[in-house]
Amino acid sequence: MKNLRNLTQDEINLLEARSCVADDWSAVFVPQEFDIEYIYHTRFSGTVKLGAFRKEFTLPGGLKKHAGLRHVTLHNCELGNDVLIENVPNYIANYKIGDNCFIQNVNVLLTEGKATFGNSVEVSVLNETGGREVPIYDRLSASLAYILALYRHRTDLIERLKEMISDYTGQISSETGTIGNNVKIINTGTIKNVKIGDFCTIENSARLENGSINSNELAPVYIGDSVIAQDFIISSGAIIADAAKIIRCFIGQACHVTHNFSAHDSLLFSNCAFENGEACAIFAGPFTVSMHKSSLLIAGMFSFLNAGSGSNQSNHMYKLGPIHQGIVERGSKTTSDSYVLWPARVGAFSLVMGRHHHHSDTSDIPFSYLIEKDDETYLVPGINLRSVGTIRDAQKWPKRDKRKDPVQLDKINYNLLSPYTISKMIKALDILRNLQKLVGETSEIYYYQNTRIKGSSLKNALNFYSMAIHKFLGNSLIKRLEGTQFKDIEEVRRQLIPEVEEGLGEWLDLSGLIAPKSSIDKLMCAIESGKIRTLQEIEDAFNQLHNNYYRIEWTWAAQKIEEWYGICLKKITPQEIIRLVEIWKDSVVSLDEMLYADAKKEFSLTAKIGFGVDGSRMEKDEDFECVRGAFESNPFVTAVIQHIKNKKALGDELINRLQPIL
């Protein structure tokens, strides 16, 4: 603050008449034009710098209060303009407070020692006993945390990453806390060593210690009733309320943690929603959701998860403590009262039903059901590809992205079908065909990774996976050729040449970011060698991979088209393209027809139980239709029908563009 002055003796006399005291009035500084009318019962200690008091706040219900100081002790504080602070029974110490702040009925607000505000706190994810600690910091992304947690075997990499985070922490550490502009803090207990961003609201909270609340005008943070938070970082747009308790946690952008939810040693990234239950040592990637009482997520890695009521896992298998961990890959669901004994790994977009004790690994068998029967785990491969719920989930996630901050920390790829999932389907086909060869095609039961697969389920899976692979490869081909009027086949071939070499080989899902393994390895080598030295450079690399996804994806898809169909894109003919488009159309339509049939189950006679409770069959149907609507007019059903029409038209349009060069 510039152009400050000392108080005049007349001003000091007037303040003392209003029950104000100071250890040293010469250490109190005010603006050149200053009205002391709005200061009562205030004690000044250490160096205190005040702003102007000009604003009048209008409270809910219409009550108006003027900016000023009433019944408060300030020690080594700097206040911006138009701040109202009143009824602080203890004191406010070592804080810089921004403009237009409203602070009322706060027990104590202080910074003590050189605070890091939650940065560099080590969160013991996955293994409660340690070994996978992730040091959190203000701008931690899910992708970087993934590397920190899972690549411990690359010790040089981990050490360099920890050094970078430590350097950042050293830069922001301070003996003075900050409260941004337009912050409201009311009816709150202890706030100690907490950095608070612009436009944050904290009301009726119990205790906040050693943390950062990275609120801003576009994505404000709300901290509500009876919240306890310790050793934390809360990202922009988050809501923590209703007696939630978070200890040693990173809370990502637009997360909701409410209704008595308890979490410790956990990382919760963008758009997670947690209510009622408990999380312990979890890595919750984007869109992890647990809403029910008696649900416990523990020692697991999740993303795009929907946890049913009473979902539970256990990380105590033997007697050495809670050392076991599990991974549930993206897009999975757990049903009510499901249970998994870690260690285990669940493939992407799978459904877990019942209790599972046999440590299965279905990571190469995605879109499956894991069902308990007679205390055994039965695997139904690929069945989720025909599930209307899977498609509905894929459609809802982008719509439910509540991040308003223009700087988005997590790079999220929403694609249901990608090189990541398609490569797993190709592996699954090899695995299932090999099982058939080894055991025989007529076998009723096959055994894989501590699971059982029925013969009929295996045969169906071969069909499901093949159709999905045809669909993805066809999508990629048609997308590559869209919008061009071809003069000759050479022009078509040139358009099919990949723009980049990057993308071949295995792909990874870094908790939302889908990228080639080779690209991630290259990034990690650059960190280890010192070529990349800053956290921002790492995030820029993630961002570049995310933005270039479709260019990189085509490099992978082009090679797979050649392998899968036995053709050479450099020599492809119009007839071969048309054949691929026809295969694609058949697969898309077949999958959509399965979705249509699955959706129809929601309108069956069984689904109508409980409707028209006191009436006839006709009244039951009428009541159901009034509440749920008719099947033919259901938005998802009409969307599936339209999707079939659109895809047929899209394929026909490409074929028509190829006609002149046949």
ZAMARGU-4260 file (C-alpha; in steps of 0.2 Angstrom, whole numbers, plus 5000, padded with zeros to 4 digits):
<rodrens>
0) 5000/5000/5000 | 5007/5017/4995 | 5005/5035/5003 | 5001/5029/5020 | 5004/5040/5035
5) 5004/5039/5054 | 4988/5044/5064 | 4987/5062/5071 | 4986/5064/5089 | 4968/5070/5088
10) 4964/5054/5078 | 4973/5044/5092 | 4963/5053/5105 | 4947/5049/5097 | 4951/5031/5094
15) 4956/5029/5113 | 4939/5037/5117 | 4931/5023/5107 | 4940/5010/5118 | 4954/5007/5105
20) 4972/5003/5111 | 4988/5001/5103 | 5005/4994/5109 | 5013/5008/5098 | 5002/5020/5089
25) 5017/5025/5078 | 5016/5007/5070 | 4998/5010/5064 | 4997/5017/5046 | 4982/5024/5037
30) 4978/5032/5020 | 4981/5050/5017 | 4962/5053/5018 | 4955/5043/5032 | 4939/5043/5042
35) 4941/5034/5059 | 4922/5035/5062 | 4920/5016/5058 | 4933/5010/5071 | 4927/5004/5088
40) 4935/4993/5102 | 4950/4988/5092 | 4967/4983/5098 | 4983/4986/5087 | 4998/4976/5089
45) 5014/4976/5079 | 5013/4985/5062 | 4996/4987/5056 | 4991/4995/5039 | 4974/5000/5036
50) 4964/5004/5020 | 4949/5016/5018 | 4932/5012/5025 | 4920/5018/5012 | 4909/5003/5007
55) 4892/4998/5015 | 4888/4979/5015 | 4870/4974/5012 | 4867/4957/5021 | 4854/4944/5018
60) 4837/4951/5025 | 4842/4969/5020 | 4853/4973/5035 | 4867/4986/5031 | 4884/4987/5039
65) 4897/4999/5035 | 4915/4994/5032 | 4926/4996/5048 | 4934/4988/5063 | 4923/4983/5078
70) 4928/4972/5093 | 4944/4965/5085 | 4963/4963/5089 | 4975/4965/5074 | 4993/4960/5075
75) 5005/4963/5060 | 4991/4965/5048 | 4988/4974/5031 | 4970/4978/5026 | 4964/4983/5009
80) 4950/4995/5006 | 4932/4993/5011 | 4935/4979/5024 | 4923/4975/5038 | 4930/4965/5052
85) 4920/4963/5068 | 4917/4952/5083 | 4934/4942/5083 | 4935/4936/5101 | 4954/4931/5100
90) 4964/4940/5086 | 4970/4941/5068 | 4989/4940/5066 | 5001/4940/5052 | 4988/4942/5037
95) 4987/4953/5022 | 4969/4955/5018 | 4962/4961/5001 | 4949/4973/4996 | 4930/4972/5000
100) 4932/4958/5013 | 4919/4954/5026 | 4925/4945/5041 | 4913/4942/5056 | 4913/4931/5071
105) 4929/4922/5068 | 4937/4914/5083 | 4955/4916/5078 | 4964/4920/5061 | 4983/4918/5061
110) 4999/4913/5052 | 5012/4906/5063 | 5030/4903/5058 | 5035/4901/5040 | 5020/4893/5033
115) 5019/4883/5017 | 5000/4883/5016 | 4998/4865/5013 | 5011/4864/4999 | 5023/4849/5000
120) 5011/4840/5012 | 5014/4821/5008 | 4998/4812/5005 | 5000/4793/5007 | 4989/4787/4993
125) 4986/4768/4989 | 4998/4762/5003 | 4993/4768/5020 | 5010/4763/5027 | 5019/4774/5015
130) 5030/4771/4999 | 5018/4781/4987 | 5017/4798/4995 | 5012/4812/4983 | 5018/4829/4989
135) 5004/4841/4984 | 5005/4859/4978 | 4993/4872/4972 | 4993/4867/4954 | 4995/4848/4955
140) 4987/4839/4940 | 4980/4821/4940 | 4992/4816/4927 | 5007/4822/4937 | 5001/4814/4953
145) 4999/4798/4943 | 5017/4798/4939 | 5022/4802/4957 | 5011/4788/4964 | 5015/4774/4952
150) 5032/4776/4945 | 5042/4774/4961 | 5054/4762/4953 | 5061/4777/4943 | 5070/4784/4958
155) 5078/4799/4949 | 5062/4804/4941 | 5053/4804/4958 | 5067/4814/4966 | 5068/4827/4953
160) 5049/4829/4954 | 5050/4831/4973 | 5063/4844/4971 | 5053/4854/4959 | 5038/4854/4971
165) 5050/4858/4985 | 5057/4873/4975 | 5039/4879/4972 | 5035/4878/4990 | 5050/4888/4995
170) 5044/4902/4983 | 5027/4903/4991 | 5031/4900/5009 | 5029/4915/5020 | 5027/4921/5038
175) 5012/4931/5032 | 4996/4924/5026 | 4985/4931/5012 | 4966/4933/5010 | 4961/4939/4993
180) 4948/4952/4987 | 4929/4950/4990 | 4931/4936/5003 | 4918/4932/5016 | 4922/4923/5032
185) 4908/4922/5045 | 4904/4912/5061 | 4920/4901/5059 | 4932/4894/5072 | 4950/4893/5070
190) 4959/4897/5053 | 4978/4895/5055 | 4991/4895/5041 | 4978/4896/5027 | 4980/4905/5011
195) 4963/4911/5004 | 4960/4916/4986 | 4948/4929/4979 | 4929/4928/4981 | 4930/4913/4993
200) 4916/4911/5006 | 4919/4902/5022 | 4904/4901/5034 | 4900/4891/5049 | 4916/4881/5047
205) 4924/4873/5062 | 4943/4872/5059 | 4955/4875/5044 | 4973/4873/5047 | 4988/4873/5035
210) 4980/4874/5018 | 4977/4884/5002 | 4960/4888/4996 | 4963/4893/4977 | 4947/4902/4974
215) 4945/4916/4961 | 4932/4927/4953 | 4927/4915/4939 | 4927/4899/4950 | 4924/4904/4968
220) 4927/4891/4982 | 4913/4888/4996 | 4918/4881/5013 | 4902/4878/5023 | 4895/4872/5040
225) 4906/4862/5052 | 4920/4858/5040 | 4936/4852/5047 | 4951/4853/5035 | 4970/4851/5039
230) 4985/4849/5028 | 4975/4852/5012 | 4974/4861/4996 | 4957/4866/4988 | 4956/4870/4970
235) 4945/4883/4961 | 4927/4880/4960 | 4926/4867/4974 | 4912/4865/4987 | 4917/4858/5004
240) 4902/4859/5016 | 4890/4850/5028 | 4902/4844/5041 | 4914/4836/5029 | 4932/4832/5036
245) 4947/4832/5025 | 4964/4828/5032 | 4980/4828/5021 | 4970/4829/5005 | 4971/4838/4988
250) 4954/4843/4982 | 4953/4846/4963 | 4943/4859/4953 | 4924/4859/4954 | 4924/4845/4967
255) 4910/4843/4979 | 4913/4835/4996 | 4898/4837/5007 | 4886/4828/5020 | 4898/4822/5033
260) 4910/4814/5020 | 4927/4810/5028 | 4943/4808/5018 | 4961/4807/5024 | 4977/4804/5014
265) 4968/4806/4997 | 4969/4815/4981 | 4952/4820/4973 | 4953/4827/4956 | 4942/4837/4945
270) 4923/4835/4946 | 4923/4822/4960 | 4908/4821/4971 | 4908/4813/4988 | 4894/4813/5001
275) 4890/4803/5017 | 4904/4790/5016 | 4923/4788/5018 | 4939/4788/5008 | 4955/4783/5014
280) 4972/4783/5004 | 4963/4784/4988 | 4968/4791/4971 | 4952/4798/4964 | 4954/4803/4946
285) 4941/4815/4938 | 4923/4811/4940 | 4925/4799/4954 | 4908/4798/4963 | 4902/4791/4980
290) 4886/4797/4987 | 4880/4785/4999 | 4882/4781/5018 | 4892/4765/5023 | 4902/4767/5007
295) 4921/4766/5010 | 4934/4768/4996 | 4951/4763/5002 | 4968/4761/4995 | 4962/4761/4977
300) 4965/4771/4961 | 4949/4776/4952 | 4942/4788/4939 | 4925/4791/4931 | 4919/4779/4944
305) 4901/4777/4951 | 4902/4769/4968 | 4885/4761/4974 | 4879/4761/4991 | 4889/4751/5003
310) 4903/4749/4991 | 4919/4743/5001 | 4936/4737/4998 | 4949/4730/5010 | 4968/4733/5010
315) 4972/4720/5024 | 4975/4703/5016 | 4988/4696/5028 | 4995/4702/5045 | 5008/4715/5039
320) 4996/4730/5039 | 4986/4739/5026 | 4999/4737/5013 | 4988/4731/4998 | 4981/4742/4984
325) 4969/4740/4969 | 4966/4749/4953 | 4949/4751/4945 | 4951/4758/4928 | 4941/4772/4921
330) 4922/4772/4919 | 4918/4757/4930 | 4904/4755/4942 | 4902/4746/4959 | 4884/4740/4963
335) 4876/4741/4981 | 4886/4731/4994 | 4900/4726/4982 | 4916/4721/4990 | 4934/4719/4983
340) 4948/4712/4993 | 4964/4720/4987 | 4976/4717/4978 | 4965/4717/4962 | 4963/4726/4946
345) 4947/4730/4937 | 4947/4733/4918 | 4940/4749/4911 | 4921/4752/4910 | 4917/4737/4920
350) 4903/4733/4932 | 4908/4725/4949 | 4893/4716/4957 | 4894/4705/4973 | 4909/4701/4984
355) 4926/4696/4977 | 4940/4689/4987 | 4951/4680/4973 | 4963/4695/4968 | 4958/4695/4949
360) 4966/4706/4936 | 4954/4710/4922 | 4963/4725/4915 | 4965/4717/4898 | 4946/4713/4897
365) 4937/4729/4897 | 4919/4733/4897 | 4915/4718/4907 | 4904/4712/4922 | 4912/4704/4937
370) 4898/4694/4946 | 4899/4684/4962 | 4892/4667/4961 | 4895/4653/4974 | 4909/4664/4981
375) 4918/4664/4964 | 4921/4678/4952 | 4913/4676/4936 | 4919/4687/4922 | 4907/4692/4907
380) 4918/4700/4895 | 4913/4714/4884 | 4895/4714/4889 | 4895/4732/4894 | 4898/4737/4876
385) 4879/4734/4874 | 4874/4743/4890 | 4864/4758/4889 | 4871/4764/4905 | 4889/4764/4898
390) 4884/4775/4884 | 4874/4787/4895 | 4889/4789/4907 | 4900/4793/4892 | 4888/4806/4886
395) 4885/4814/4904 | 4903/4817/4909 | 4907/4831/4897 | 4890/4839/4902 | 4894/4838/4920
400) 4911/4846/4919 | 4908/4861/4931 | 4925/4869/4930 | 4924/4887/4927 | 4942/4892/4929
405) 4950/4896/4912 | 4966/4887/4918 | 4960/4869/4920 | 4973/4858/4929 | 4967/4841/4923
410) 4968/4836/4905 | 4952/4825/4903 | 4949/4814/4887 | 4931/4809/4887 | 4932/4796/4873
415) 4924/4779/4876 | 4933/4771/4862 | 4952/4776/4861 | 4968/4768/4857 | 4969/4764/4876
420) 4953/4754/4876 | 4954/4747/4859 | 4971/4740/4861 | 4964/4732/4877 | 4950/4724/4866
425) 4963/4718/4854 | 4972/4710/4868 | 4956/4703/4875 | 4952/4694/4858 | 4969/4686/4858
430) 4967/4680/4876 | 4949/4673/4873 | 4954/4665/4857 | 4969/4657/4866 | 4958/4650/4879
435) 4947/4642/4866 | 4962/4634/4858 | 4969/4628/4875 | 4953/4621/4883 | 4942/4619/4867
440) 4928/4628/4859 | 4914/4617/4867 | 4920/4620/4885 | 4907/4627/4897 | 4919/4636/4909
445) 4936/4644/4906 | 4948/4651/4919 | 4957/4667/4918 | 4966/4677/4931 | 4956/4670/4946
450) 4940/4672/4937 | 4928/4660/4928 | 4921/4664/4910 | 4906/4654/4904 | 4908/4647/4886
455) 4893/4657/4880 | 4900/4673/4887 | 4916/4670/4879 | 4908/4668/4862 | 4898/4683/4864
460) 4913/4693/4869 | 4922/4689/4853 | 4908/4697/4843 | 4906/4712/4855 | 4925/4717/4854
465) 4926/4714/4835 | 4911/4726/4832 | 4919/4739/4844 | 4936/4738/4835 | 4927/4740/4818
470) 4918/4755/4825 | 4933/4764/4831 | 4944/4760/4816 | 4930/4765/4804 | 4926/4781/4814
475) 4945/4786/4813 | 4945/4782/4794 | 4929/4792/4790 | 4935/4807/4801 | 4951/4807/4792
480) 4943/4808/4775 | 4928/4820/4779 | 4926/4836/4770 | 4936/4833/4754 | 4931/4831/4736
485) 4944/4819/4730 | 4951/4821/4712 | 4960/4804/4712 | 4965/4790/4723 | 4982/4797/4726
490) 4974/4812/4735 | 4965/4800/4746 | 4981/4791/4750 | 4990/4807/4754 | 4976/4812/4766
495) 4978/4795/4775 | 4997/4798/4779 | 4999/4802/4797 | 5005/4819/4801 | 5016/4814/4816
500) 5026/4798/4820 | 5021/4799/4838 | 5007/4787/4844 | 5013/4770/4839 | 5013/4756/4852
505) 5005/4755/4869 | 4994/4769/4876 | 4991/4774/4894 | 4977/4783/4904 | 4985/4795/4916
510) 4970/4798/4926 | 4960/4807/4912 | 4974/4811/4900 | 4975/4797/4886 | 4992/4797/4878
515) 5005/4785/4870 | 5017/4777/4882 | 5032/4781/4872 | 5027/4800/4874 | 5026/4798/4893
520) 5042/4789/4893 | 5050/4803/4883 | 5044/4816/4895 | 5050/4806/4910 | 5067/4804/4903
525) 5068/4823/4899 | 5064/4826/4918 | 5077/4813/4924 | 5090/4821/4912 | 5087/4839/4918
530) 5081/4844/4901 | 5064/4848/4909 | 5067/4858/4925 | 5050/4866/4930 | 5033/4860/4935
535) 5025/4872/4922 | 5036/4863/4908 | 5028/4846/4913 | 5011/4853/4913 | 5014/4861/4896
540) 5019/4844/4889 | 5003/4836/4896 | 4993/4850/4888 | 5002/4848/4871 | 4998/4829/4871
545) 4980/4832/4875 | 4978/4846/4862 | 4986/4835/4849 | 4976/4819/4853 | 4967/4816/4837
550) 4983/4819/4826 | 4992/4806/4837 | 4977/4795/4838 | 4977/4793/4819 | 4995/4787/4819
555) 4990/4773/4830 | 4973/4770/4821 | 4982/4770/4803 | 4994/4756/4808 | 4980/4746/4816
560) 4969/4747/4801 | 4983/4740/4791 | 4985/4726/4803 | 4967/4722/4807 | 4961/4722/4789
565) 4977/4717/4780 | 4978/4732/4769 | 4991/4745/4765 | 4985/4763/4766 | 4998/4769/4754
570) 4991/4757/4741 | 4972/4757/4746 | 4959/4757/4733 | 4942/4765/4733 | 4934/4748/4733
575) 4944/4744/4749 | 4938/4760/4758 | 4920/4756/4753 | 4922/4739/4760 | 4928/4746/4777
580) 4914/4759/4777 | 4901/4745/4775 | 4909/4734/4789 | 4909/4750/4800 | 4891/4754/4796
585) 4886/4736/4801 | 4895/4737/4817 | 4888/4754/4822 | 4870/4749/4818 | 4872/4732/4827
590) 4879/4740/4843 | 4866/4753/4842 | 4852/4740/4840 | 4859/4731/4856 | 4858/4748/4865
595) 4840/4750/4859 | 4835/4733/4866 | 4844/4736/4882 | 4835/4753/4885 | 4818/4744/4881
600) 4821/4734/4897 | 4818/4750/4907 | 4800/4750/4901 | 4796/4732/4903 | 4782/4725/4914
605) 4795/4722/4928 | 4800/4740/4928 | 4782/4745/4931 | 4780/4737/4947 | 4775/4750/4960
610) 4766/4761/4947 | 4747/4762/4947 | 4747/4755/4964 | 4729/4754/4967 | 4723/4753/4949
615) 4721/4741/4935 | 4734/4736/4922 | 4729/4750/4911 | 4731/4763/4925 | 4748/4755/4929
620) 4754/4758/4911 | 4746/4776/4912 | 4754/4780/4928 | 4771/4774/4922 | 4770/4784/4906
625) 4765/4800/4916 | 4781/4798/4927 | 4794/4790/4915 | 4787/4794/4898 | 4784/4783/4883
630) 4798/4772/4877 | 4797/4779/4859 | 4799/4797/4865 | 4812/4794/4878 | 4827/4806/4874
635) 4840/4792/4874 | 4830/4781/4863 | 4826/4794/4851 | 4845/4799/4851 | 4850/4780/4847
640) 4837/4780/4833 | 4844/4796/4826 | 4862/4790/4829 | 4859/4775/4817 | 4852/4786/4804
645) 4866/4799/4805 | 4880/4785/4804 | 4872/4777/4789 | 4871/4794/4781 | 4889/4798/4785
650) 4895/4782/4778 | 4884/4784/4762 | 4891/4802/4760 | 4909/4796/4760 | 4905/4782/4748
655) 4896/4795/4736 | 4912/4806/4737 | 4922/4791/4731 | 4911/4786/4716 | 4920/4798/4704
660) 4937/4789/4707 | 4931/4771/4706
</rodrens>
